Amino acid sequence: MQHSELRPVPRDSRRLRPADLFFIWFGAAIAISEIWGGGLPSLAGVGLAAGLVAILLGRVIGNGLMGAMAAIGADSGLPTMILTRPAFGIRGSYLPAAFNVLQLLGWTGWMLFVGYLYMDKLAEYTGLPVSSELPLMKAVWIILLGGLCMLWAAGGQRFWQLVQRSSAILLFLLSLAMTWIVLRSNALPALDFSAGPLQMLAAADVVVAMSISWLPLVADYSRFSNSPRQSARATFWGYFVGGSWMYAVGLLVATSQGITAFGDVTPDQMVIQTMGQAGTAWALAAIVLVLISTVTTTFLDIYSCVVSSQSLLPGIREREGNIIVGILGILIALFLDTAIFEPFLLAIGAIFLPIFVIVLLWHYLPTGRGFQVEQIDRRGGSYWYSGGFSLAALLAWLTGFLVYDWARGFSSIAYFASLAGVTIESPPFACGSSLPCILASAAAYLLLTRIIPAQSPSAPDA
């Protein structure tokens, strides 16, 4: 997928089939981070039965947005960050692009860090040195995984399509084995439906947030497809099947072990540890699972981080960008710890959920501003739609962000306020934060676009 210029992919160059997109998102979902998400206390705390309902509910909401964005990408041939420009304006689009670069650098570092944790754990079962005995092994594992991800990202489209599909099939087989071992080693807890609908909706926040973290990447891949409807279906179902499966594995381990807070060993680490204890062959299978899932997922982060960076700085070349992002991810991974995962995931939901509610409203509502790629002018090396920024979109985004954070008990605002010695306390919403954020963002945007006139198109300075 060497298409570094931010212009529509020509129709005759769009060779990704629906099956390819399905395998992209299925492979992205078969990741240790998804098992980690399924075992988060905020989800596992409602119990196995209610947790499974919350997973399905969260996937329908989050994956529905992913599918809608995939259709726009296939229709336009443009990457996601360029598709934010009609709603936010050229300068306004720098906001989601900058946030996306930061989150993808964070995900790259996180995946490399998590890969190191599992490789270190599995070293115990294969006779390799562990970081507690040889601290240098942490850097060795992180650099090794980072190098593999950069090599993967540097491959051409034919290489990428072949290997991505093959790895997805291998991950499917390894995940079947992993699930069988987990079911054999953990007694199923009683199915308790005492949690009410509002509790399930609140628990679904960490599921929706994981899907939303991929939303800024969706059109980066669907733009290489010619069928909007089939792209939407393939994206939805690929991530739905894989993501629901991995979350369910994490939820099962957490509820069967009675985990209410993460300690020294998290549910995902228990899964890998269980495979290692099942025998040397299973330990080796776990190593392959960790390596492939880390590389296939982090490849998407690195590639899309470069694409988003190009929307800010069009002069960045893809090959050099892959190396820079990979190195930065390695440096970030060296300084992470496990406590950051859930706050990081929910921060992504707070930032990106209102952004893409606004973007999807612009593209799908019959407002008379039809999306015509042929009418786009090319200035300064990148595509633009309207000069300056859309004040209505930015204010609607701020509204959605504040509602999301308020629904979480002002977790983000309270954190930064605490740095200044100010204490902010507020009870979280019983229904969670995703649905209030969606409704507030949509209502604010529809109202503000009627009040604030849109800017007339003008060429940007850059």
N, C-alpha and C positions, 0 to 999 in steps of 0.2 A: 504494500500500500504506500508506494512512494509518490505522494501527491502533496508536496509541501506548499505550493502556491494556493492561497486561499481564494480559489475561484471554483465554480461548479465543476464537478467531475464530469467529463464528456459522457454522453449516453453510451457510446461504444466502448468506454473503459469501465463501465460498471458491471463487474463480473461476479460479484458476490451473490450466491443463490440463497434462498431462505434457509436451506440446511446449514450453510456456512454461518449465517447470523445466529441460528439456533445453537450451533456448537461454540461460537464465541461466548455467548452469555451463559450457556450451560457450563462451559469450562471455567468462566470467571466465578461462577457460583460455587463450584466444587473447590472450596478453599477453607483453610483452617480458620480464617477470620470469621467465616459464616458459622462454624461450629461454636466459636467463641461467642458470637452474637446470640446464638440460641440458648447459651447457658447464662446470659446476663441475669443477675438477680431480679431486675425489674420485669423480666419476662418469666423466668422460672418461678418467681414468687406467687404467681396465680395458679400454679399447679399444671400437671401434664395436659389434662383435657382442655382447660381454658387456654393454656399456652398454645396448643395446636390450633385452636380457633383463631387466636390472636395472630399467629404466623400466617394463616391463610388470608385473614382479613388484611393484614399489612401488605402482603404480596399483591393482592388485588388492587389496593390503592396505589402502592408504589410502582408496581409493574405496569399498571394501566397508564400512568404518566410516561413511563419508559416507552411503551408501545406507541403512544401518541407522538412522542418526539421522534421515534424511529421513522414513522410515516412521513413527517416533514423533511427529515434528512434525505430519504429516498426520493421524494418528490422534487427537492431543490438541488440535490447534489452538493450541498454545502455543509461544513462542520458545525457543531453545536454553537460555539461561541459567536460565529458570524450570524447565526439564526437568532441571536438575542438582540441584534441591532435594530430590526424594525420596531421592536417594542421599547427599547431603552435608548436608541440613538447611538451614534458612533462613539461619543465619549462616555455616555452612560453604560455602554456595553463593556467598558474597561473594568467596571465593578465586578460583574460575574466572572470575567476572564481572569482578573487578578486573584479572586477568591478560589477559582478553580485550579490555577497554577499552585497556589498554596496547599489546597487540599490534596492534590495529586502528588506533590512532593511529600506531604505527610503520609499518604497511603504508601508511597514507594518505600519510605523509611520504615513505616510500621510493618509492612509485609516482610521486608528483609530482617527486621528485628525478630518478628515471630518465627520466621524460618530458622533463624539462629537458635531460638529457644528449643525448637523441636529437634533440630540436628544435634544439639548438645545433649538433650534428653536421650535420644536414640544412641548416642555414642556409648552410653553405659552398657548397651546390650550387644555392641559390636566390637568392643575392645579398643575403640579410639579414645584419645585423650579428651577430657571434658574441661570446661572453662574454670571450674572450681580448682582443678589441679594445675591447669595451664591457662591463665587468663588470656593469653594471646589467641586462643581458639575462638573467642567471640569475634574478633576482627577477621580471623580466617574464614569462618562460616559466612559472615556478612559480606565480605569482599567476593567470596566464591559465588554466592547467590546473586549479588549485584552484577558481577561479570556475566553470568549466564543470562540474566535479564537483558542486559545491554546487547549481547550477541543476538538474542531472539528478536529484539526490536530492530536490529540492523538488517535482518533478513528481508529479501524481496517478497513480493506478494505471493508468488507461487510457492516459495518455501513456507511462508507464513500459513497459507491456506492448508497445505498438506499437513504440516506439523501440528497446527491448532486442532484440526479435526482428529488426527491420530491421538493426540494427547487427551482430547476430550473423551474418546472411547476408552483409553487406558484409565483415565480418572474414574470413569463410570464403573469399570470392573473392579478397580481398587476400592472404590467407595462401597460397592456391594459387599466386598470382603470385610471392610471396616465396620459396616453396619451389622453384619452377621456376628462379628466378634463382640461388638458393643451389646447387642441384644442377648448374646449368650452369657456375657459377664455381668449384666446388670438386671436385677429383677424389676419388672414393670411396676411402678407405683399405682395405687388405686386411682381410678378415673373420677376426679372430684369436680363437679360442675357448680360448686358453691360461689365461684367468682361471677359477678354480674356482668352485663353487657358493657357498662362504662369501664369496669376494671380491665376487661379484655381489650377495649379500644385504647386505653392508656398503655397497656402492655405492648400493643402493636406499634407504638412509637419507634422502638428500636429496630423493628422490622422495616417499617416505612423508611426510616433514616438510611438503612443500608441500601435500599433500592434508589433512594434519592442521591446517594453518593455516586452512583453510576449514571444518573440522568444527564450530567453535563458531558458525558462521553458518547452517548447513544448515537447521535447523528454523525459523529466522526467515522463510524463504521457503516451505518445504513446508507450513507451517501454513495457508497460503492455498489448499491443495489438499485434495480430499476422498478421494483414493485412496492409502492408505499404500503398497501394493505398486507401483503405477505411479509414485508419487513417488520411491520408492527406485530403480527402474530408470532413470528419467529423470535423476536426480541422478548416479547411477553412470556411465551412458554419456555424458552430456553432458560431464562433466569428464574421463572416460577418453579419449574421442576427441580433444578439444581439447588436453588436457594432455600426452598421449603424443606427439601430433604436434609440439607446440612444443618439448618436451624433446628429441625426436629431431632437430629442426633444429639446436638448440644443440649437441647431441652431435656431429652430423655436422661442423659448422664447427670445433669444438674438436679433434676427432680428425684431420680433414683438414689442419688448420694446425699440428698438433703442439703444441697449447697444453697445457702442464703446470702453469702458474701464470698468474694474471691479471696482465697488465701494464697498459700505457697503454690498450690496446684489448681489450675482452672479446668473446667470440663473438657476443653479441647486437648489440654495436656494429658488428661486422664485417658482420652481416646487413644492418643499416640502411645502412651505408656502401656495401655492394655494390649495394643498390637505388639509392642516390643516384648511384653511378658509372655505372649502366646507362642514364642519360639523365634529362632534366628531368621527363618524364612519370612515370617510376618514382620519382624523388625526391619528387614531389608525392603519389604513391600511398603512399610510406613515411610521409610526414607525416600523411596521413589515418589510416593504420594505427596510428601512435603515438598520435594524438589520441583515436581511438575506443577503442583497447584500454586506454589510461590511464583514460579517463572511465568506461567500463563496469565495469572492475575496481574502481576507487576508489570508485565509487558504492556498491557492495556493502559496502565497508569502512566508509564514512561512515554508511550506514543502520544496519548492525548494531552499530556502535559506540554509536549513540544508543539502540538497543533494549537493549543490555547495560547502558548507563548507567542506563536506567530501572529495571532490576532492582535497582540499588543506591539510586537516588534517583528514586522514582516521580513526583516533581513535575516532572521535566524534560519539556518539550514538544518534539515532534519537529522542528518548523521551526527553533526556536532552537537545538536540539541540533545539527542539520545545519550551521548556521553556525559554531557553536563548534568542532566537530570539524574542519571545513574549514579554519578559521583556524589551529588548532593544528597540523594537518597541514602547512600552508604554512610555519609557523615551524620545524617539525622539518626539513622538506626543505631549508631554507636552510643547515643545518649538517651534513648527512650527507656521507659519502664511501663509495666502492665497497667498501672493505675490510670493512664491517660485515655484508654480506649473508649469507654462509654461517654465521657465528656466530649471527646473528639467527634464521635458518631452523632451525638445530639446537636453539637454545634453545626455540623454539616446540614442536618435537617433544618435548623433554624435559619441558616443562610440561604440554602438552595431551594427549599420547598416554595417559599413565596416568589423567588425569581422565576421559576418555571411555571408556576400557576399563571403569572403575568404573560410569559412568552407564549404559552399554549393558548391563552385567551386571545392574544393578538392574532395568532395564526388561524384559529378555528372559528372565531365569531364572525358572522356575516356583517362586518362593519363598513364594507365598501372600500377597504384598504387592501384589496386583493394582492396576494403575494406573487409577483411576476419577476422571476430571476432575470428574464431577458431585458428588463428595464433598469437593471443595476449598472451604474457607472463604475469604472475602475479608476481610482485616484490614489496616488502614493503607494502603489504596490499591494493594496488590499481592497476588498469590497466594502462599500459603505451604503447606508440607506438614508439617513437623515443627519444633518449636522447637529453638533452639540449633544444634548441629552433630553430625555423625556422626563420632565418633572413629575408628571402623574405616575409614571412607572417607578421612579425612585421613591416617591412618598408611599406608594402602595407596598413596595418591598419593605420599607422601614416599618410600616404598619404590621405586615405579616410577621416580620422578625420579632417585633415587640410582643405581639400576641403569643407567638410560639414560646418566647422566653418567659412571659407572664404565666402561661399554662404550665411551665416547668418549675414554677416557684421562683422566677427571676434568677435562675441558676447562673447564666452568663453574666448578667449585669451585677448580680451580687458578688461574683468572684472579683470582677474588676473594681467594684466599690470597696471590697475588703482590702485591696491593696492601698487604698487611700484612707483606711481606718473607718469606713462607713459600713454599717450593718443593714442589710435589706432582707427582710423575711416576708414570704408570702406563701400561702398554701397552694400546692399544685392543683390544676383542674382535675376533677374526677374522670373526665373523658379523655385525658391526655392532651397532647399539643398539636397533632397533625391535622385533625379535622377542623379545630378552631382556626388554625393558621390558613388552611385552604380557603375557608369561607371568608375570613377577614381580608385576605389578600385579594380575592376575586371581587368582593364588594367594594373595597377601597379603590381598586383599579377602575372598575366600571363607573363608579361615581366621579372619580377625579378626572377621567378622560372627558367627561361631560362639562366639568367646571374649568379645567385648564386647557386652553387651546394648544394643539400640536404645533411644533415648530415647522417652518417650511424648510425643505431640503436645502442644504448648503454644503459646500465642500469642506472637509475637515482640514485642520492645519497640517496634520501628519498623515 
